[in-house]
Amino acid sequence: MTFRSTPLHLAAMAALLLAGACDNAPVKPPVTAGAAGNGAAGGNAPPTGTAGDTTGAAGNATGAAGSTGAAGSPQGAAGSTSGAGGSVGAAGSTTGAAGGNADAGATDGGAAGAASDTDPPPPRPLNVTSTKLYQGGGLRFDPTKKVMGKLILYLGGICGGTGAGGIESFVNLYGFHTYAPSTQTCVNTAPQKYKDIIANKASTPADLAEANRQVGDARMELWDGVDRVDWVTVAKGQSIVEETVAALKSGMNADPGGDWGFFLNADGTLRTTDVWVVGYSWGSQTWGMISSYVRFGRVICTSGPQAEGFPDGAWITHPSATPNDRKFTLLGFVSPYPSTTPIDIAPNTVTSMIDTTTKAGWLGPPINVKPGDMGPFAPGHQVAMVGSNAHSPGGHTIFCTGDSMNGWLPLCKYVFNVQ
């Protein structure tokens, strides 16, 4: 499996370590999803109220502003890796209610937990009447496939623009509603002053807490536009959730038979419990962080997440808003886990991603899967994708593709609950 040792792969890891935060002047956009919280130093307060709302958005950071650090360079390579998805209830038919989000686990026996059974049911049945593919404005839905009744949001690699690196070709085989929001994909790690706090053995608990909240709160700021850190700026209307709501409303007009409005609550907010988030590399990192504070239906990450130099980051230690049995991470390994191969175990590579997700409470134990393995894969939520072949991508990649000969397809079907 030579991909993992190529300069591109090593550049990806280097970009993860070296890319700095985007240097933007602080602004204070209005709250766009949920009420502002009263967390200390602008941290994220735990979600409250109706499940699925983006809540507990914290106040402004109180720590002293410092330099923003060097701006990140895309290097043409994927950067930070992240996030993982979990299981969610079976999708409903096109004429009935789309499940209740009671997490039944993956179809070959994925773990289910009581915490997953508390989502509110959709306010009305899904009502798809269109019979043709709709694709426009970042939205896509093919009603000729079995309708899944779930909205998938994509995020891709560092500084890579919209999309999720190619996993779309697998998702397009099924009847998911999908949207690719745009966001600041170059926002990576945190300014050096916070890394210095972590490295300083004399740092006070308050300083450590302030540093440890930075990376997760920056990604939350991308999600809802609420001002939490002084090194990220999100313009009004350009947060991920605002863009998604606007896109769904556009879809309601352009493709009324696709019932895009099904994914909105009665008050027009996004019903995140029927949203599945799918990421590659930086996108996985971002969804992994956001899902600690927002209750999603499922989180599916490829090539991530990891700690970004903050092993006690608040997003890791925070009780997760998304039940951990809904989170999956797929990671490319040269050798089976626990691997002793240097490229697997070097700092900030795939074994550290297992360490990070384990500390964050994602379900284990890790399982090893090789191309062509047919399962059963339960209770696999942390998956070491060992090796690759001509039809099965390996290394720092997205794994699930539309290639009918892809050796990962049985595992991908398990993760996306489309057996």
SVG drawing of the C-alpha trace seen along z (x, -y; Angstrom):
<svg xmlns="http://www.w3.org/2000/svg" viewBox="-48 -43 56 55">
<polyline fill="none" stroke="black" stroke-width="0.4" points="0.0,0.0 2.3,-2.7 -0.3,-5.6 0.3,-6.1 4.0,-6.7 3.8,-9.1 4.9,-12.7 1.2,-13.7 0.2,-11.7 3.1,-13.1 2.2,-16.6 -1.3,-16.0 0.0,-15.2 2.4,-18.1 -0.4,-20.4 -2.4,-19.2 0.4,-20.2 1.5,-23.4 -1.6,-25.0 -2.6,-28.0 -5.8,-29.8 -7.3,-32.2 -6.4,-35.7 -9.7,-37.5 -10.9,-40.4 -13.4,-39.4 -17.1,-40.1 -20.2,-39.2 -22.8,-37.8 -26.3,-37.2 -27.3,-33.8 -28.6,-31.7 -29.4,-28.5 -30.3,-28.2 -30.0,-30.7 -26.7,-32.0 -25.3,-30.1 -23.6,-31.3 -20.6,-29.0 -17.3,-30.2 -15.0,-32.1 -17.3,-31.7 -17.2,-27.9 -20.1,-25.8 -22.8,-25.1 -24.4,-21.7 -27.4,-21.4 -30.7,-22.2 -34.3,-22.2 -35.6,-20.2 -33.2,-17.6 -31.6,-18.4 -31.5,-22.2 -28.1,-23.9 -28.1,-25.1 -25.9,-26.5 -24.0,-28.7 -21.6,-30.4 -20.8,-34.0 -17.7,-35.8 -14.3,-34.6 -13.0,-36.6 -9.3,-35.7 -7.0,-38.3 -6.7,-38.5 -3.3,-37.5 -1.7,-37.0 -3.5,-34.7 -0.5,-32.7 0.6,-31.9 -2.0,-31.4 -2.3,-27.8 -1.1,-26.7 -3.2,-24.1 -0.1,-22.5 -2.5,-20.8 -3.0,-18.1 -5.6,-17.1 -5.0,-18.4 -6.6,-17.6 -8.6,-14.5 -11.8,-14.1 -15.2,-13.0 -17.1,-9.8 -20.7,-8.9 -23.0,-6.7 -26.2,-4.8 -29.6,-6.2 -33.1,-4.9 -34.2,-3.4 -35.5,-5.8 -39.2,-5.9 -41.0,-5.3 -41.8,-8.2 -45.4,-8.3 -45.0,-7.7 -43.0,-9.3 -39.3,-9.0 -38.4,-6.8 -38.4,-8.2 -34.7,-8.4 -34.8,-5.6 -31.4,-4.3 -31.8,-0.7 -28.1,-0.3 -26.6,0.7 -28.3,3.4 -26.0,6.2 -26.3,5.6 -24.6,2.3 -24.7,1.1 -27.7,-0.8 -28.0,-2.8 -30.8,-4.2 -29.6,-7.7 -30.3,-7.4 -34.0,-6.7 -34.9,-10.2 -35.2,-12.1 -38.5,-13.7 -40.4,-12.2 -40.7,-14.3 -43.6,-16.7 -45.2,-15.2 -44.7,-12.4 -42.2,-12.7 -44.1,-13.4 -42.0,-12.9 -43.9,-13.1 -41.2,-13.9 -39.9,-11.1 -36.8,-12.8 -33.3,-13.6 -33.0,-17.1 -29.5,-18.7 -28.9,-22.4 -27.4,-24.9 -25.4,-22.2 -28.6,-20.1 -29.1,-16.6 -31.9,-14.1 -32.7,-11.1 -36.3,-9.9 -35.8,-6.9 -33.8,-5.3 -35.3,-4.0 -36.0,-7.2 -34.0,-7.2 -35.6,-10.2 -32.2,-11.6 -30.4,-14.7 -26.6,-14.3 -24.3,-17.3 -20.8,-17.0 -17.5,-18.6 -14.2,-17.9 -10.5,-18.3 -8.5,-21.3 -8.8,-24.4 -10.6,-22.1 -13.9,-23.9 -17.3,-22.2 -18.0,-18.5 -16.5,-15.5 -13.6,-14.3 -15.5,-11.9 -17.6,-9.9 -20.6,-11.5 -20.3,-8.8 -21.2,-6.1 -24.0,-8.2 -25.5,-8.9 -26.3,-5.2 -29.0,-5.6 -32.0,-7.9 -30.5,-10.4 -31.2,-14.1 -27.8,-15.7 -26.3,-19.2 -22.7,-20.5 -22.4,-23.7 -19.5,-26.1 -17.5,-27.2 -14.0,-28.3 -12.2,-25.0 -8.8,-26.6 -9.7,-27.1 -7.3,-24.6 -6.0,-23.9 -5.6,-27.1 -3.1,-30.0 0.3,-29.2 -0.3,-31.1 -2.8,-28.4 -0.4,-25.6 2.2,-27.4 -0.3,-27.3 -0.8,-23.5 3.0,-23.0 3.7,-25.2 3.7,-23.0 3.1,-26.2 -0.2,-27.1 -3.1,-27.7 -6.3,-25.5 -8.2,-28.6 -5.6,-29.1 -5.6,-25.5 -9.4,-25.5 -9.4,-28.5 -6.8,-26.9 -8.6,-23.6 -11.9,-25.1 -10.4,-27.0 -10.3,-24.3 -13.8,-23.0 -15.4,-26.4 -13.8,-27.7 -15.6,-24.9 -18.8,-25.6 -18.5,-29.2 -18.4,-27.9 -21.5,-25.9 -23.8,-28.6 -22.0,-31.9 -22.0,-32.6 -18.9,-34.5 -16.8,-32.3 -13.1,-32.9 -11.2,-35.9 -9.4,-34.3 -12.4,-33.3 -15.0,-35.5 -18.3,-34.2 -20.4,-36.7 -24.1,-36.8 -25.9,-34.2 -22.7,-32.3 -22.6,-29.8 -23.1,-26.1 -26.5,-25.9 -27.7,-29.2 -26.6,-28.1 -28.2,-24.8 -31.6,-26.2 -31.4,-28.7 -30.6,-25.9 -33.5,-23.8 -35.9,-26.7 -34.6,-27.1 -35.1,-23.4 -38.7,-23.7 -39.3,-26.2 -37.2,-24.6 -38.1,-21.0 -41.3,-21.0 -41.9,-17.3 -38.6,-16.5 -40.0,-17.7 -36.9,-19.4 -38.9,-21.2 -39.2,-17.9 -35.9,-18.6 -37.0,-21.8 -38.8,-22.2 -42.1,-24.1 -40.2,-27.3 -37.9,-27.0 -34.8,-25.7 -32.9,-22.7 -34.0,-19.4 -30.5,-18.0 -31.7,-14.6 -32.6,-13.7 -29.3,-15.1 -26.3,-12.8 -23.0,-14.5 -20.3,-13.0 -16.7,-14.3 -13.3,-13.6 -10.1,-14.7 -10.7,-18.3 -14.4,-17.7 -14.2,-14.8 -12.3,-16.8 -15.0,-19.5 -18.0,-17.2 -16.3,-15.3 -16.0,-18.5 -19.4,-20.0 -21.2,-16.7 -20.1,-17.1 -22.4,-20.1 -25.1,-19.4 -27.3,-16.3 -27.1,-14.7 -28.7,-11.5 -25.4,-10.0 -21.7,-11.1 -19.6,-9.4 -15.9,-10.3 -13.1,-9.2 -9.5,-9.8 -10.1,-11.5 -10.5,-13.0 -7.5,-13.6 -6.6,-16.0 -4.8,-18.7 -2.3,-19.1 -5.0,-19.5 -5.5,-16.0 -7.8,-17.4 -9.7,-19.6 -13.1,-20.5 -14.8,-18.9 -13.2,-15.6 -14.0,-15.8 -17.5,-17.4 -20.4,-15.0 -21.5,-14.5 -24.8,-15.9 -24.8,-13.2 -25.0,-9.8 -21.6,-8.0 -23.3,-5.0 -24.1,-7.1 -20.5,-7.9 -18.2,-6.1 -14.6,-6.7 -12.9,-4.9 -9.1,-5.1 -6.5,-3.9 -3.9,-1.5 -0.9,0.1 -0.9,2.9 -3.7,4.2 -4.6,2.3 -2.8,2.1 -0.1,1.4 3.6,1.0 4.2,-0.3 5.8,-3.7 3.5,-5.4 0.5,-4.2 1.9,-5.2 3.8,-8.4 2.3,-11.4 -0.9,-12.6 -1.5,-9.7 -4.2,-7.0 -3.4,-5.4 -3.7,-8.9 -7.1,-9.2 -8.2,-6.0 -6.8,-7.4 -8.7,-10.6 -12.1,-9.1 -11.7,-6.5 -11.0,-9.3 -14.1,-11.2 -16.2,-8.1 -16.8,-6.8 -17.6,-3.1 -15.0,-0.5 -13.1,1.7 -11.5,0.9 -12.0,3.5 -9.7,4.4 -11.3,4.7 -9.5,5.7 -10.7,5.3 -13.3,7.9 -14.3,8.6 -18.0,9.2 -18.7,8.8 -20.4,8.9 -18.9,5.6 -20.8,4.9 -20.0,3.4 -17.5,1.6 -17.5,-2.2 -13.8,-2.7 -12.6,-0.9 -9.0,-0.3 -9.1,0.1 -6.1,2.3 -4.3,2.2 -5.8,1.5 -6.0,2.8 -6.7,1.4 -10.4,1.0 -10.2,0.2 -8.7,-3.1 -6.4,-3.1 -4.3,-5.6 -5.6,-9.1 -8.8,-8.9 -12.6,-8.5 -12.8,-4.7 -16.4,-4.6 -16.9,-5.1 -19.3,-4.2 -17.0,-1.6 -19.0,1.7 -15.7,3.6 -14.7,1.6 -13.7,4.1 -14.9,1.7 -18.5,1.7 -19.9,4.2 -18.4,2.1 -19.6,-1.2 -23.1,0.2 -22.9,1.1 -21.8,-2.4 -24.5,-4.1 -27.1,-1.6 -28.1,-0.7 -27.7,3.1"/>
</svg>
